[in-house]
């Protein structure tokens, strides 16, 4: 439905982001320049893997992609000096349905492999997963 592209510098951490129904979106993520640690967190309360995450290194060199289904929050950390990340989405962006989870949520316990990532004010203020009333 939509193609997106984002440029970031080393140690920038983006996420964890998701869109709620009826605008929940799947993403296909790849890196066209640089390298990132890409993370997807299952936020479907009825799932056996609720609050579990997967992380993979995506780079222009390895040309791997990560498919992130609806019902997952997404974030990434830039490992290289710079990175350009592109992702295809299953629906258009909707600010009204745009939400997030704190990247450092202790119940998820993501190993971001950085002591001091660069995180936006918005992402630093996201709620904990357990405080959300998710219906995904």
Secondary structure by P-SEA (a helix, b strand, c coil): cbbbbbbbccccccccccccccccccccccccccccbbbbbbccccccccccbbbbbbccccbbbbbbcccbbbbbbbcccbbbbbbbbccccccccccccccccccccccccccccccccccccccccccccccc
